[in-house]
Amino acid sequence: MDSDMNCNCLSSVIVPGEEIAYIIFTSGSSGIPKAVQVRHKNFIDCMHSLAYINAFDKDDTVVQMIRCSFDIHV
């Protein structure tokens, strides 16, 4: 995958990578809810990684059964 790709050309809306995309609450091992901020850059890096290793192609079908309270659903 071209690491120099300009993702800004995909949309007329420009969102800085350091902006918070969403906040998810997790209890971790303590049992006390903790807010975790996920930034747009984190999501973009994850998508780049999947594309780089050719994890999926256009003929793949992905079934995902997970609660929306778990951030993998994004």
PDB file of N, CA, C and O in Angstrom, chain B, residues numbered from 101:
ATOM      1  N   MET B 101       0.838  -1.171   0.000  1.00  0.00           N
ATOM      2  CA  MET B 101       0.000   0.000   0.000  1.00  0.00           C
ATOM      3  C   MET B 101       0.885   1.237   0.000  1.00  0.00           C
ATOM      4  O   MET B 101       1.921   1.267   0.664  1.00  0.00           O
ATOM      5  N   ASP B 102       0.483   2.240  -0.732  1.00  0.00           N
ATOM      6  CA  ASP B 102       1.242   3.474  -0.836  1.00  0.00           C
ATOM      7  C   ASP B 102       1.121   4.275   0.454  1.00  0.00           C
ATOM      8  O   ASP B 102       0.055   4.810   0.758  1.00  0.00           O
ATOM      9  N   SER B 103       2.199   4.356   1.204  1.00  0.00           N
ATOM     10  CA  SER B 103       2.140   5.067   2.483  1.00  0.00           C
ATOM     11  C   SER B 103       2.051   6.578   2.305  1.00  0.00           C
ATOM     12  O   SER B 103       1.753   7.302   3.255  1.00  0.00           O
ATOM     13  N   ASP B 104       2.310   7.057   1.083  1.00  0.00           N
ATOM     14  CA  ASP B 104       2.217   8.489   0.814  1.00  0.00           C
ATOM     15  C   ASP B 104       0.834   8.895   0.328  1.00  0.00           C
ATOM     16  O   ASP B 104       0.626  10.045  -0.058  1.00  0.00           O
ATOM     17  N   MET B 105      -0.112   7.964   0.343  1.00  0.00           N
ATOM     18  CA  MET B 105      -1.457   8.258  -0.139  1.00  0.00           C
ATOM     19  C   MET B 105      -2.077   9.400   0.655  1.00  0.00           C
ATOM     20  O   MET B 105      -2.000   9.435   1.883  1.00  0.00           O
ATOM     21  N   ASN B 106      -2.685  10.321  -0.057  1.00  0.00           N
ATOM     22  CA  ASN B 106      -3.358  11.443   0.583  1.00  0.00           C
ATOM     23  C   ASN B 106      -4.813  11.061   0.824  1.00  0.00           C
ATOM     24  O   ASN B 106      -5.632  11.111  -0.094  1.00  0.00           O
ATOM     25  N   CYS B 107      -5.134  10.684   2.048  1.00  0.00           N
ATOM     26  CA  CYS B 107      -6.499  10.269   2.395  1.00  0.00           C
ATOM     27  C   CYS B 107      -7.484  11.418   2.292  1.00  0.00           C
ATOM     28  O   CYS B 107      -8.690  11.188   2.197  1.00  0.00           O
ATOM     29  N   ASN B 108      -6.995  12.651   2.309  1.00  0.00           N
ATOM     30  CA  ASN B 108      -7.882  13.807   2.233  1.00  0.00           C
ATOM     31  C   ASN B 108      -8.585  13.913   0.888  1.00  0.00           C
ATOM     32  O   ASN B 108      -9.598  14.603   0.778  1.00  0.00           O
ATOM     33  N   CYS B 109      -8.063  13.236  -0.146  1.00  0.00           N
ATOM     34  CA  CYS B 109      -8.702  13.309  -1.460  1.00  0.00           C
ATOM     35  C   CYS B 109      -9.951  12.428  -1.527  1.00  0.00           C
ATOM     36  O   CYS B 109     -10.678  12.477  -2.519  1.00  0.00           O
ATOM     37  N   LEU B 110     -10.212  11.636  -0.509  1.00  0.00           N
ATOM     38  CA  LEU B 110     -11.361  10.732  -0.506  1.00  0.00           C
ATOM     39  C   LEU B 110     -12.648  11.406  -0.056  1.00  0.00           C
ATOM     40  O   LEU B 110     -13.733  10.854  -0.239  1.00  0.00           O
ATOM     41  N   SER B 111     -12.540  12.579   0.524  1.00  0.00           N
ATOM     42  CA  SER B 111     -13.714  13.281   1.038  1.00  0.00           C
ATOM     43  C   SER B 111     -13.456  14.779   1.045  1.00  0.00           C
ATOM     44  O   SER B 111     -12.312  15.226   1.118  1.00  0.00           O
ATOM     45  N   SER B 112     -14.527  15.539   0.968  1.00  0.00           N
ATOM     46  CA  SER B 112     -14.378  16.991   1.061  1.00  0.00           C
ATOM     47  C   SER B 112     -14.275  17.448   2.516  1.00  0.00           C
ATOM     48  O   SER B 112     -13.988  18.615   2.784  1.00  0.00           O
ATOM     49  N   VAL B 113     -14.508  16.535   3.446  1.00  0.00           N
ATOM     50  CA  VAL B 113     -14.408  16.846   4.877  1.00  0.00           C
ATOM     51  C   VAL B 113     -13.007  16.461   5.351  1.00  0.00           C
ATOM     52  O   VAL B 113     -12.600  15.305   5.235  1.00  0.00           O
ATOM     53  N   ILE B 114     -12.285  17.426   5.877  1.00  0.00           N
ATOM     54  CA  ILE B 114     -10.934  17.175   6.372  1.00  0.00           C
ATOM     55  C   ILE B 114     -10.990  17.008   7.892  1.00  0.00           C
ATOM     56  O   ILE B 114     -11.443  17.900   8.608  1.00  0.00           O
ATOM     57  N   VAL B 115     -10.528  15.863   8.367  1.00  0.00           N
ATOM     58  CA  VAL B 115     -10.525  15.581   9.805  1.00  0.00           C
ATOM     59  C   VAL B 115      -9.083  15.296  10.218  1.00  0.00           C
ATOM     60  O   VAL B 115      -8.489  14.322   9.757  1.00  0.00           O
ATOM     61  N   PRO B 116      -8.518  16.134  11.081  1.00  0.00           N
ATOM     62  CA  PRO B 116      -7.152  15.887  11.551  1.00  0.00           C
ATOM     63  C   PRO B 116      -7.057  14.544  12.279  1.00  0.00           C
ATOM     64  O   PRO B 116      -7.953  14.180  13.041  1.00  0.00           O
ATOM     65  N   GLY B 117      -5.978  13.821  12.041  1.00  0.00           N
ATOM     66  CA  GLY B 117      -5.791  12.509  12.641  1.00  0.00           C
ATOM     67  C   GLY B 117      -5.789  12.507  14.152  1.00  0.00           C
ATOM     68  O   GLY B 117      -6.148  11.506  14.773  1.00  0.00           O
ATOM     69  N   GLU B 118      -5.390  13.612  14.753  1.00  0.00           N
ATOM     70  CA  GLU B 118      -5.322  13.682  16.212  1.00  0.00           C
ATOM     71  C   GLU B 118      -6.674  13.975  16.856  1.00  0.00           C
ATOM     72  O   GLU B 118      -6.798  13.918  18.079  1.00  0.00           O
ATOM     73  N   GLU B 119      -7.682  14.287  16.052  1.00  0.00           N
ATOM     74  CA  GLU B 119      -9.021  14.519  16.599  1.00  0.00           C
ATOM     75  C   GLU B 119      -9.600  13.199  17.112  1.00  0.00           C
ATOM     76  O   GLU B 119      -9.313  12.136  16.562  1.00  0.00           O
ATOM     77  N   ILE B 120     -10.405  13.270  18.153  1.00  0.00           N
ATOM     78  CA  ILE B 120     -11.014  12.075  18.734  1.00  0.00           C
ATOM     79  C   ILE B 120     -12.142  11.588  17.830  1.00  0.00           C
ATOM     80  O   ILE B 120     -13.043  12.352  17.485  1.00  0.00           O
ATOM     81  N   ALA B 121     -12.086  10.315  17.450  1.00  0.00           N
ATOM     82  CA  ALA B 121     -13.128   9.712  16.617  1.00  0.00           C
ATOM     83  C   ALA B 121     -14.292   9.254  17.487  1.00  0.00           C
ATOM     84  O   ALA B 121     -15.455   9.491  17.160  1.00  0.00           O
ATOM     85  N   TYR B 122     -13.971   8.598  18.592  1.00  0.00           N
ATOM     86  CA  TYR B 122     -15.000   8.149  19.523  1.00  0.00           C
ATOM     87  C   TYR B 122     -14.362   7.832  20.867  1.00  0.00           C
ATOM     88  O   TYR B 122     -13.144   7.684  20.974  1.00  0.00           O
ATOM     89  N   ILE B 123     -15.193   7.731  21.877  1.00  0.00           N
ATOM     90  CA  ILE B 123     -14.752   7.354  23.220  1.00  0.00           C
ATOM     91  C   ILE B 123     -15.505   6.094  23.598  1.00  0.00           C
ATOM     92  O   ILE B 123     -16.726   6.020  23.463  1.00  0.00           O
ATOM     93  N   ILE B 124     -14.768   5.109  24.069  1.00  0.00           N
ATOM     94  CA  ILE B 124     -15.397   3.863  24.509  1.00  0.00           C
ATOM     95  C   ILE B 124     -15.030   3.655  25.977  1.00  0.00           C
ATOM     96  O   ILE B 124     -13.935   4.009  26.415  1.00  0.00           O
ATOM     97  N   PHE B 125     -15.946   3.088  26.709  1.00  0.00           N
ATOM     98  CA  PHE B 125     -15.704   2.841  28.129  1.00  0.00           C
ATOM     99  C   PHE B 125     -15.397   1.368  28.331  1.00  0.00           C
ATOM    100  O   PHE B 125     -16.106   0.494  27.831  1.00  0.00           O
ATOM    101  N   THR B 126     -14.340   1.110  29.064  1.00  0.00           N
ATOM    102  CA  THR B 126     -13.913  -0.249  29.329  1.00  0.00           C
ATOM    103  C   THR B 126     -13.626  -0.396  30.818  1.00  0.00           C
ATOM    104  O   THR B 126     -13.178   0.548  31.468  1.00  0.00           O
ATOM    105  N   SER B 127     -13.882  -1.566  31.343  1.00  0.00           N
ATOM    106  CA  SER B 127     -13.610  -1.789  32.764  1.00  0.00           C
ATOM    107  C   SER B 127     -12.236  -2.399  32.976  1.00  0.00           C
ATOM    108  O   SER B 127     -11.679  -2.315  34.070  1.00  0.00           O
ATOM    109  N   GLY B 128     -11.694  -3.006  31.949  1.00  0.00           N
ATOM    110  CA  GLY B 128     -10.381  -3.618  32.094  1.00  0.00           C
ATOM    111  C   GLY B 128     -10.371  -4.632  33.218  1.00  0.00           C
ATOM    112  O   GLY B 128     -11.353  -5.347  33.416  1.00  0.00           O
ATOM    113  N   SER B 129      -9.295  -4.703  33.944  1.00  0.00           N
ATOM    114  CA  SER B 129      -9.194  -5.672  35.033  1.00  0.00           C
ATOM    115  C   SER B 129      -9.681  -5.110  36.362  1.00  0.00           C
ATOM    116  O   SER B 129      -9.861  -5.858  37.323  1.00  0.00           O
ATOM    117  N   SER B 130      -9.897  -3.795  36.425  1.00  0.00           N
ATOM    118  CA  SER B 130     -10.269  -3.174  37.701  1.00  0.00           C
ATOM    119  C   SER B 130     -11.761  -3.239  37.994  1.00  0.00           C
ATOM    120  O   SER B 130     -12.168  -3.162  39.153  1.00  0.00           O
ATOM    121  N   GLY B 131     -12.587  -3.381  36.946  1.00  0.00           N
ATOM    122  CA  GLY B 131     -14.028  -3.367  37.135  1.00  0.00           C
ATOM    123  C   GLY B 131     -14.597  -1.962  37.222  1.00  0.00           C
ATOM    124  O   GLY B 131     -15.811  -1.789  37.331  1.00  0.00           O
ATOM    125  N   ILE B 132     -13.730  -0.957  37.176  1.00  0.00           N
ATOM    126  CA  ILE B 132     -14.156   0.444  37.219  1.00  0.00           C
ATOM    127  C   ILE B 132     -14.115   0.997  35.795  1.00  0.00           C
ATOM    128  O   ILE B 132     -13.079   0.911  35.136  1.00  0.00           O
ATOM    129  N   PRO B 133     -15.233   1.567  35.304  1.00  0.00           N
ATOM    130  CA  PRO B 133     -15.250   2.092  33.936  1.00  0.00           C
ATOM    131  C   PRO B 133     -14.156   3.139  33.699  1.00  0.00           C
ATOM    132  O   PRO B 133     -13.911   4.011  34.532  1.00  0.00           O
ATOM    133  N   LYS B 134     -13.521   3.024  32.558  1.00  0.00           N
ATOM    134  CA  LYS B 134     -12.455   3.941  32.183  1.00  0.00           C
ATOM    135  C   LYS B 134     -12.715   4.391  30.748  1.00  0.00           C
ATOM    136  O   LYS B 134     -12.947   3.558  29.872  1.00  0.00           O
ATOM    137  N   ALA B 135     -12.678   5.702  30.499  1.00  0.00           N
ATOM    138  CA  ALA B 135     -12.895   6.240  29.155  1.00  0.00           C
ATOM    139  C   ALA B 135     -11.601   6.138  28.352  1.00  0.00           C
ATOM    140  O   ALA B 135     -10.541   6.576  28.799  1.00  0.00           O
ATOM    141  N   VAL B 136     -11.706   5.556  27.169  1.00  0.00           N
ATOM    142  CA  VAL B 136     -10.562   5.440  26.272  1.00  0.00           C
ATOM    143  C   VAL B 136     -10.879   6.239  25.015  1.00  0.00           C
ATOM    144  O   VAL B 136     -11.883   5.988  24.348  1.00  0.00           O
ATOM    145  N   GLN B 137     -10.022   7.198  24.698  1.00  0.00           N
ATOM    146  CA  GLN B 137     -10.219   8.026  23.515  1.00  0.00           C
ATOM    147  C   GLN B 137      -9.527   7.378  22.324  1.00  0.00           C
ATOM    148  O   GLN B 137      -8.331   7.088  22.377  1.00  0.00           O
ATOM    149  N   VAL B 138     -10.269   7.153  21.263  1.00  0.00           N
ATOM    150  CA  VAL B 138      -9.712   6.592  20.038  1.00  0.00           C
ATOM    151  C   VAL B 138      -9.686   7.714  19.006  1.00  0.00           C
ATOM    152  O   VAL B 138     -10.708   8.336  18.718  1.00  0.00           O
ATOM    153  N   ARG B 139      -8.523   7.954  18.468  1.00  0.00           N
ATOM    154  CA  ARG B 139      -8.353   9.048  17.510  1.00  0.00           C
ATOM    155  C   ARG B 139      -8.512   8.542  16.072  1.00  0.00           C
ATOM    156  O   ARG B 139      -8.347   7.354  15.797  1.00  0.00           O
ATOM    157  N   HIS B 140      -8.829   9.450  15.178  1.00  0.00           N
ATOM    158  CA  HIS B 140      -8.999   9.087  13.771  1.00  0.00           C
ATOM    159  C   HIS B 140      -7.742   8.406  13.239  1.00  0.00           C
ATOM    160  O   HIS B 140      -7.837   7.468  12.448  1.00  0.00           O
ATOM    161  N   LYS B 141      -6.576   8.864  13.661  1.00  0.00           N
ATOM    162  CA  LYS B 141      -5.314   8.279  13.210  1.00  0.00           C
ATOM    163  C   LYS B 141      -5.221   6.805  13.595  1.00  0.00           C
ATOM    164  O   LYS B 141      -4.711   5.998  12.819  1.00  0.00           O
ATOM    165  N   ASN B 142      -5.703   6.448  14.775  1.00  0.00           N
ATOM    166  CA  ASN B 142      -5.669   5.045  15.196  1.00  0.00           C
ATOM    167  C   ASN B 142      -6.471   4.175  14.240  1.00  0.00           C
ATOM    168  O   ASN B 142      -6.027   3.094  13.853  1.00  0.00           O
ATOM    169  N   PHE B 143      -7.648   4.648  13.864  1.00  0.00           N
ATOM    170  CA  PHE B 143      -8.510   3.898  12.947  1.00  0.00           C
ATOM    171  C   PHE B 143      -7.870   3.811  11.560  1.00  0.00           C
ATOM    172  O   PHE B 143      -7.868   2.745  10.945  1.00  0.00           O
ATOM    173  N   ILE B 144      -7.331   4.920  11.069  1.00  0.00           N
ATOM    174  CA  ILE B 144      -6.700   4.943   9.748  1.00  0.00           C
ATOM    175  C   ILE B 144      -5.503   3.996   9.719  1.00  0.00           C
ATOM    176  O   ILE B 144      -5.327   3.256   8.751  1.00  0.00           O
ATOM    177  N   ASP B 145      -4.685   4.010  10.761  1.00  0.00           N
ATOM    178  CA  ASP B 145      -3.533   3.108  10.828  1.00  0.00           C
ATOM    179  C   ASP B 145      -3.970   1.650  10.803  1.00  0.00           C
ATOM    180  O   ASP B 145      -3.325   0.819  10.163  1.00  0.00           O
ATOM    181  N   CYS B 146      -5.051   1.337  11.488  1.00  0.00           N
ATOM    182  CA  CYS B 146      -5.580  -0.030  11.489  1.00  0.00           C
ATOM    183  C   CYS B 146      -6.011  -0.441  10.081  1.00  0.00           C
ATOM    184  O   CYS B 146      -5.704  -1.548   9.640  1.00  0.00           O
ATOM    185  N   MET B 147      -6.717   0.441   9.374  1.00  0.00           N
ATOM    186  CA  MET B 147      -7.165   0.138   8.012  1.00  0.00           C
ATOM    187  C   MET B 147      -5.984  -0.009   7.060  1.00  0.00           C
ATOM    188  O   MET B 147      -5.989  -0.888   6.198  1.00  0.00           O
ATOM    189  N   HIS B 148      -4.970   0.845   7.208  1.00  0.00           N
ATOM    190  CA  HIS B 148      -3.764   0.727   6.380  1.00  0.00           C
ATOM    191  C   HIS B 148      -3.090  -0.622   6.610  1.00  0.00           C
ATOM    192  O   HIS B 148      -2.631  -1.256   5.660  1.00  0.00           O
ATOM    193  N   SER B 149      -3.027  -1.065   7.864  1.00  0.00           N
ATOM    194  CA  SER B 149      -2.406  -2.352   8.183  1.00  0.00           C
ATOM    195  C   SER B 149      -3.145  -3.502   7.521  1.00  0.00           C
ATOM    196  O   SER B 149      -2.522  -4.403   6.959  1.00  0.00           O
ATOM    197  N   LEU B 150      -4.476  -3.476   7.585  1.00  0.00           N
ATOM    198  CA  LEU B 150      -5.261  -4.541   6.957  1.00  0.00           C
ATOM    199  C   LEU B 150      -5.054  -4.564   5.449  1.00  0.00           C
ATOM    200  O   LEU B 150      -4.954  -5.634   4.848  1.00  0.00           O
ATOM    201  N   ALA B 151      -4.989  -3.389   4.838  1.00  0.00           N
ATOM    202  CA  ALA B 151      -4.768  -3.320   3.393  1.00  0.00           C
ATOM    203  C   ALA B 151      -3.351  -3.769   3.043  1.00  0.00           C
ATOM    204  O   ALA B 151      -3.150  -4.447   2.035  1.00  0.00           O
ATOM    205  N   TYR B 152      -2.376  -3.403   3.858  1.00  0.00           N
ATOM    206  CA  TYR B 152      -0.977  -3.734   3.600  1.00  0.00           C
ATOM    207  C   TYR B 152      -0.746  -5.244   3.603  1.00  0.00           C
ATOM    208  O   TYR B 152      -0.002  -5.758   2.767  1.00  0.00           O
ATOM    209  N   ILE B 153      -1.371  -5.949   4.526  1.00  0.00           N
ATOM    210  CA  ILE B 153      -1.169  -7.402   4.600  1.00  0.00           C
ATOM    211  C   ILE B 153      -2.166  -8.168   3.738  1.00  0.00           C
ATOM    212  O   ILE B 153      -2.227  -9.396   3.783  1.00  0.00           O
ATOM    213  N   ASN B 154      -2.950  -7.427   2.952  1.00  0.00           N
ATOM    214  CA  ASN B 154      -3.958  -8.044   2.083  1.00  0.00           C
ATOM    215  C   ASN B 154      -4.905  -8.944   2.863  1.00  0.00           C
ATOM    216  O   ASN B 154      -5.193 -10.065   2.443  1.00  0.00           O
ATOM    217  N   ALA B 155      -5.382  -8.454   3.987  1.00  0.00           N
ATOM    218  CA  ALA B 155      -6.273  -9.232   4.843  1.00  0.00           C
ATOM    219  C   ALA B 155      -7.600  -9.531   4.158  1.00  0.00           C
ATOM    220  O   ALA B 155      -8.201 -10.578   4.401  1.00  0.00           O
ATOM    221  N   PHE B 156      -8.060  -8.624   3.307  1.00  0.00           N
ATOM    222  CA  PHE B 156      -9.345  -8.794   2.635  1.00  0.00           C
ATOM    223  C   PHE B 156      -9.200  -8.417   1.173  1.00  0.00           C
ATOM    224  O   PHE B 156      -8.340  -7.618   0.803  1.00  0.00           O
ATOM    225  N   ASP B 157     -10.045  -9.000   0.355  1.00  0.00           N
ATOM    226  CA  ASP B 157     -10.137  -8.527  -1.022  1.00  0.00           C
ATOM    227  C   ASP B 157     -11.604  -8.342  -1.376  1.00  0.00           C
ATOM    228  O   ASP B 157     -12.482  -8.611  -0.556  1.00  0.00           O
ATOM    229  N   LYS B 158     -11.875  -7.883  -2.593  1.00  0.00           N
ATOM    230  CA  LYS B 158     -13.233  -7.496  -2.973  1.00  0.00           C
ATOM    231  C   LYS B 158     -14.223  -8.654  -2.962  1.00  0.00           C
ATOM    232  O   LYS B 158     -15.430  -8.416  -2.925  1.00  0.00           O
ATOM    233  N   ASP B 159     -13.757  -9.888  -2.991  1.00  0.00           N
ATOM    234  CA  ASP B 159     -14.659 -11.040  -3.009  1.00  0.00           C
ATOM    235  C   ASP B 159     -14.941 -11.609  -1.623  1.00  0.00           C
ATOM    236  O   ASP B 159     -15.739 -12.537  -1.495  1.00  0.00           O
ATOM    237  N   ASP B 160     -14.310 -11.078  -0.596  1.00  0.00           N
ATOM    238  CA  ASP B 160     -14.503 -11.577   0.767  1.00  0.00           C
ATOM    239  C   ASP B 160     -15.809 -11.068   1.370  1.00  0.00           C
ATOM    240  O   ASP B 160     -16.256  -9.955   1.094  1.00  0.00           O
ATOM    241  N   THR B 161     -16.395 -11.912   2.191  1.00  0.00           N
ATOM    242  CA  THR B 161     -17.553 -11.527   2.990  1.00  0.00           C
ATOM    243  C   THR B 161     -17.155 -11.684   4.450  1.00  0.00           C
ATOM    244  O   THR B 161     -16.619 -12.718   4.851  1.00  0.00           O
ATOM    245  N   VAL B 162     -17.418 -10.659   5.235  1.00  0.00           N
ATOM    246  CA  VAL B 162     -17.051 -10.692   6.645  1.00  0.00           C
ATOM    247  C   VAL B 162     -18.319 -10.651   7.480  1.00  0.00           C
ATOM    248  O   VAL B 162     -19.132  -9.737   7.343  1.00  0.00           O
ATOM    249  N   VAL B 163     -18.483 -11.642   8.342  1.00  0.00           N
ATOM    250  CA  VAL B 163     -19.607 -11.657   9.269  1.00  0.00           C
ATOM    251  C   VAL B 163     -19.036 -11.363  10.645  1.00  0.00           C
ATOM    252  O   VAL B 163     -18.091 -12.010  11.096  1.00  0.00           O
ATOM    253  N   GLN B 164     -19.615 -10.393  11.288  1.00  0.00           N
ATOM    254  CA  GLN B 164     -19.113  -9.986  12.593  1.00  0.00           C
ATOM    255  C   GLN B 164     -20.274  -9.946  13.566  1.00  0.00           C
ATOM    256  O   GLN B 164     -21.242  -9.216  13.354  1.00  0.00           O
ATOM    257  N   MET B 165     -20.181 -10.716  14.616  1.00  0.00           N
ATOM    258  CA  MET B 165     -21.238 -10.746  15.625  1.00  0.00           C
ATOM    259  C   MET B 165     -20.626 -10.316  16.948  1.00  0.00           C
ATOM    260  O   MET B 165     -20.095 -11.130  17.704  1.00  0.00           O
ATOM    261  N   ILE B 166     -20.712  -9.034  17.204  1.00  0.00           N
ATOM    262  CA  ILE B 166     -20.118  -8.479  18.409  1.00  0.00           C
ATOM    263  C   ILE B 166     -21.002  -7.337  18.904  1.00  0.00           C
ATOM    264  O   ILE B 166     -21.622  -6.640  18.101  1.00  0.00           O
ATOM    265  N   ARG B 167     -21.060  -7.148  20.184  1.00  0.00           N
ATOM    266  CA  ARG B 167     -21.857  -6.045  20.740  1.00  0.00           C
ATOM    267  C   ARG B 167     -21.268  -4.703  20.318  1.00  0.00           C
ATOM    268  O   ARG B 167     -20.054  -4.568  20.171  1.00  0.00           O
ATOM    269  N   CYS B 168     -22.136  -3.716  20.126  1.00  0.00           N
ATOM    270  CA  CYS B 168     -21.646  -2.392  19.734  1.00  0.00           C
ATOM    271  C   CYS B 168     -20.909  -1.695  20.865  1.00  0.00           C
ATOM    272  O   CYS B 168     -20.325  -0.632  20.654  1.00  0.00           O
ATOM    273  N   SER B 169     -20.924  -2.266  22.052  1.00  0.00           N
ATOM    274  CA  SER B 169     -20.154  -1.696  23.157  1.00  0.00           C
ATOM    275  C   SER B 169     -18.685  -2.109  23.090  1.00  0.00           C
ATOM    276  O   SER B 169     -17.874  -1.654  23.897  1.00  0.00           O
ATOM    277  N   PHE B 170     -18.346  -2.958  22.144  1.00  0.00           N
ATOM    278  CA  PHE B 170     -16.965  -3.382  21.936  1.00  0.00           C
ATOM    279  C   PHE B 170     -16.479  -2.706  20.669  1.00  0.00           C
ATOM    280  O   PHE B 170     -17.138  -2.809  19.634  1.00  0.00           O
ATOM    281  N   ASP B 171     -15.343  -2.014  20.716  1.00  0.00           N
ATOM    282  CA  ASP B 171     -14.984  -1.130  19.610  1.00  0.00           C
ATOM    283  C   ASP B 171     -14.577  -1.819  18.316  1.00  0.00           C
ATOM    284  O   ASP B 171     -14.370  -1.131  17.316  1.00  0.00           O
ATOM    285  N   ILE B 172     -14.455  -3.125  18.282  1.00  0.00           N
ATOM    286  CA  ILE B 172     -14.152  -3.781  17.017  1.00  0.00           C
ATOM    287  C   ILE B 172     -15.316  -3.655  16.031  1.00  0.00           C
ATOM    288  O   ILE B 172     -15.127  -3.835  14.828  1.00  0.00           O
ATOM    289  N   HIS B 173     -16.520  -3.346  16.529  1.00  0.00           N
ATOM    290  CA  HIS B 173     -17.671  -3.212  15.629  1.00  0.00           C
ATOM    291  C   HIS B 173     -17.524  -2.012  14.704  1.00  0.00           C
ATOM    292  O   HIS B 173     -18.173  -1.957  13.659  1.00  0.00           O
ATOM    293  N   VAL B 174     -16.683  -1.055  15.071  1.00  0.00           N
ATOM    294  CA  VAL B 174     -16.470   0.126  14.225  1.00  0.00           C
ATOM    295  C   VAL B 174     -15.760  -0.333  12.985  1.00  0.00           C
ATOM    296  O   VAL B 174     -15.464   0.477  12.108  1.00  0.00           O
TER     297      VAL B 174
END
